[in-house]
Amino acid sequence: MTVQKVYHKVYIEDFEEVDYHIIAIHTSLEDYRLAYFLNRDLEICLSKSTVDIQFQVKKGKTSFARFTFEDEKKVINWDLIQNKNEVVGVENNAIQDLFSNTKNTFSSSAYLLSEFKKVDFFLKIENAANEINVSEIVSKINAIDNINMVYSIDKENIKSKNNLIF
């Protein structure tokens, strides 16, 4: 009896690309206040996710806050995601002498999408092919007090797309 091996090649193009829109938001608002205003003006119901987005960076781990809403009628998923966070860690001194037996703490910034370092939050809208008008949503968000700037991002300009898979 001979065993015949069958090989299948899977190409990345074979997978259907998830349809989503990304809106960048520049604001000084806290995440929960921004979620409140988005809920009010966009008539959605974002709520704080129990699971933050965990992220590994060179100097340690960090997490990004996430607010979600699953519109079951229209089958649209909304995610408000923090883009900036601090990584705080402790580093041991390699030199041992009378004055260096201390631990130094450091803080550095981490970004969910590092190519957009000035963006404070992203609004990711999934499965909304023809259901929503992105420019209308951008306009409504722009009308919120303390929103400095808001705009839609072309998915082709996002280098770290994998960070948006959660």
URRANOR-V277247 format. One record per pair of residues at least 6 apart in sequence whose ideal C-beta (glycine too) atoms are under 7 Angstrom apart, sorted by sequence separation. I is the first residue (numbers start at 1). J is the second residue. D is the distance in Angstrom with one decimal. If there is no record, write none. Layout:
I_J_D / I_J_D
This chain:
38_44_6.6 / 39_45_5.9 / 55_61_6.9 / 111_117_5.5 / 141_147_6.1 / 27_34_6.1 / 39_46_5.4 / 54_61_6.6 / 55_62_5.3 / 70_77_5.5 / 93_100_4.6 / 125_132_6.4 / 38_46_6.0 / 55_63_6.5 / 142_150_4.9 / 54_63_5.2 / 55_64_6.4 / 69_78_4.3 / 93_102_6.5 / 141_150_4.6 / 53_63_6.2 / 68_78_6.7 / 35_46_4.5 / 52_63_3.9 / 53_64_4.4 / 68_79_5.4 / 92_103_5.9 / 93_104_6.7 / 52_64_6.1 / 138_150_5.4 / 52_65_5.8 / 53_66_5.5 / 66_79_6.1 / 67_80_4.1 / 90_103_4.9 / 91_104_5.2 / 138_151_6.4 / 52_66_5.9 / 138_152_5.9 / 66_81_5.3 / 90_105_5.4 / 91_106_6.1 / 49_66_4.3 / 64_81_5.9 / 65_82_4.4 / 88_105_6.6 / 89_106_5.7 / 49_67_6.4 / 64_82_4.4 / 134_152_5.2 / 48_67_5.6 / 49_68_5.0 / 88_107_5.0 / 47_67_6.3 / 87_107_7.0 / 46_67_4.1 / 47_68_6.7 / 64_85_5.7 / 86_107_5.3 / 87_108_5.1 / 46_68_6.6 / 47_69_6.8 / 63_85_6.9 / 46_69_4.7 / 62_85_4.8 / 86_109_6.2 / 87_110_5.1 / 45_69_5.0 / 44_69_4.9 / 62_87_4.8 / 84_109_6.1 / 85_110_5.3 / 60_87_4.8 / 84_111_6.0 / 53_81_6.6 / 59_87_5.4 / 83_111_5.8 / 60_89_4.6 / 83_112_5.0 / 57_87_5.7 / 59_89_5.6 / 83_113_6.2 / 81_112_6.2 / 35_67_4.5 / 46_78_6.2 / 83_116_6.6 / 31_65_5.0 / 44_78_5.5 / 46_80_5.5 / 31_67_6.9 / 83_119_4.9 / 84_120_6.4 / 83_120_6.0 / 83_121_6.1 / 82_121_6.0 / 83_122_5.9 / 81_121_6.5 / 124_164_6.3 / 80_121_6.0 / 81_122_4.9 / 38_80_6.5 / 80_123_5.5 / 81_124_6.4 / 115_159_5.2 / 35_80_5.6 / 79_124_4.3 / 113_158_6.4 / 115_160_6.7 / 34_80_6.8 / 114_160_6.3 / 78_125_5.7 / 113_160_5.4 / 62_110_4.6 / 64_112_5.2 / 59_108_5.7 / 76_125_6.4 / 77_126_4.1 / 76_126_6.8 / 77_127_6.1 / 113_163_6.1 / 31_82_5.8 / 76_127_5.4 / 112_163_5.3 / 75_127_5.5 / 76_128_4.7 / 57_110_4.7 / 55_110_6.4 / 76_131_6.0 / 55_112_6.8 / 74_131_5.3 / 53_112_6.9 / 34_121_6.2 / 24_116_6.2 / 26_118_6.6 / 26_119_6.3 / 27_120_5.4 / 25_119_6.9 / 26_120_5.6 / 27_121_6.9 / 24_119_4.4 / 25_120_6.1 / 42_137_6.4 / 25_121_4.4 / 24_122_6.1 / 25_123_6.3 / 42_140_6.0 / 23_122_6.9 / 41_140_5.0 / 22_122_5.7 / 23_123_4.2 / 22_124_5.6 / 38_141_6.9 / 41_144_6.2 / 20_124_5.7 / 21_125_4.6 / 20_125_6.3 / 20_126_4.5 / 19_126_6.9 / 21_128_6.4 / 37_144_4.7 / 18_126_6.4 / 19_127_6.0 / 19_129_5.1 / 21_134_5.2 / 53_166_5.4 / 23_137_6.6 / 23_138_6.1 / 25_141_6.5 / 29_146_5.1 / 23_141_6.9 / 28_146_5.8 / 27_146_5.7 / 27_147_5.0 / 27_148_5.9 / 25_147_6.6 / 26_148_4.3 / 26_149_4.2 / 25_150_5.1 / 24_150_6.8 / 23_150_6.4 / 24_151_5.6 / 23_152_5.5 / 24_153_5.4 / 21_152_6.5 / 22_153_4.5 / 22_155_6.7 / 22_158_7.0
